[in-house]
């Protein structure tokens, strides 16, 4: 029973919950950025580069072949194409650069907001309490007035 309580305490800590929320939002943000890259940025970029579809760029190492059949019997099995899909790699790099840039902009905005908040004039601090000698002198003064 002790391990269940320890796990519950761990899972309910604020930083664990914050991290989980960050991961979920990050995954959703990743989908948005992927859509931005694939559906908005890559088509015009492909046109600018001569109507290149990055997802189709690859170097074929071994061509694929269909299976050779003799009736229902397979004479030669099918061979899948073996290729280096460098277009998908380029696409992933572009996704990463855009995500990194967006995160940079968000962090920069947060830092700017934090700096602005810190730059706001703080409420004037309460004056320090008077020293014991000053209190004693005030009491003597008040007694002399009477």
ZAMARGU-4260 file (C-alpha; in steps of 0.2 Angstrom, whole numbers, plus 5000, padded with zeros to 4 digits):
<rodrens>
0) 5000/5000/5000 | 5015/5012/5003 | 5020/5011/4985 | 5003/5016/4979 | 5003/5031/4991
5) 5020/5036/4985 | 5015/5035/4967 | 4999/5045/4970 | 5010/5059/4979 | 5022/5059/4965
10) 5009/5060/4951 | 4999/5074/4960 | 5014/5085/4962 | 5011/5101/4953 | 5027/5100/4942
15) 5021/5082/4936 | 5004/5089/4931 | 5012/5104/4923 | 5023/5093/4913 | 5009/5082/4907
20) 4999/5097/4901 | 5014/5104/4892 | 5017/5087/4883 | 4999/5086/4878 | 4999/5104/4872
25) 5016/5101/4863 | 5009/5086/4854 | 4994/5097/4848 | 5006/5111/4843 | 5016/5099/4833
30) 5001/5093/4823 | 4997/5112/4819 | 5015/5115/4814 | 5015/5099/4803 | 4999/5105/4795
35) 5007/5122/4792 | 5022/5115/4784 | 5014/5101/4774 | 4998/5111/4768 | 5004/5129/4768
40) 5022/5131/4766 | 5028/5116/4756 | 5017/5118/4741 | 5023/5136/4736 | 5041/5131/4741
45) 5039/5116/4729 | 5033/5127/4715 | 5047/5139/4718 | 5060/5125/4717 | 5052/5119/4700
50) 5036/5110/4706 | 5046/5098/4717 | 5036/5087/4729 | 5048/5085/4744 | 5038/5069/4750
55) 5042/5060/4734 | 5061/5064/4733 | 5071/5048/4735 | 5085/5038/4729 | 5080/5020/4724
60) 5093/5007/4729 | 5083/4992/4724 | 5068/4993/4712 | 5053/4983/4718 | 5046/4969/4708
65) 5029/4961/4707 | 5027/4943/4711 | 5028/4931/4697 | 5013/4919/4697 | 5010/4902/4689
70) 4992/4901/4692 | 4990/4900/4711 | 5008/4896/4714 | 5021/4910/4717 | 5036/4907/4706
75) 5045/4923/4712 | 5040/4932/4727 | 5037/4951/4726 | 5051/4962/4731 | 5048/4979/4739
80) 5057/4994/4733 | 5071/4999/4744 | 5074/5018/4744 | 5082/5032/4754 | 5068/5045/4756
85) 5078/5061/4758 | 5063/5071/4754 | 5054/5066/4770 | 5070/5070/4779 | 5070/5087/4772
90) 5052/5089/4777 | 5056/5084/4795 | 5070/5096/4796 | 5059/5110/4790 | 5046/5105/4803
95) 5059/5106/4816 | 5065/5123/4811 | 5048/5130/4811 | 5043/5122/4828 | 5060/5128/4836
100) 5057/5146/4829 | 5039/5146/4836 | 5045/5140/4853 | 5059/5154/4852 | 5046/5167/4848
105) 5035/5161/4863 | 5049/5161/4875 | 5055/5178/4869 | 5038/5185/4872 | 5037/5177/4889
110) 5054/5184/4894 | 5049/5201/4888 | 5032/5200/4898 | 5042/5194/4913 | 5055/5208/4911
115) 5041/5221/4910 | 5032/5214/4925 | 5049/5215/4935 | 5052/5233/4929 | 5035/5239/4936
120) 5038/5250/4951 | 5036/5240/4966 | 5025/5247/4980 | 5036/5257/4992 | 5043/5247/5006
125) 5037/5250/5023 | 5051/5261/5033 | 5061/5250/5044 | 5056/5251/5063 | 5064/5264/5073
130) 5079/5260/5083 | 5077/5257/5102 | 5086/5273/5106 | 5074/5283/5095 | 5059/5275/5103
135) 5067/5279/5120 | 5070/5297/5116 | 5052/5299/5109 | 5045/5293/5126 | 5056/5305/5136
140) 5050/5319/5125 | 5032/5314/5127 | 5035/5313/5146 | 5043/5331/5146 | 5029/5338/5137
145) 5017/5333/5151
</rodrens>
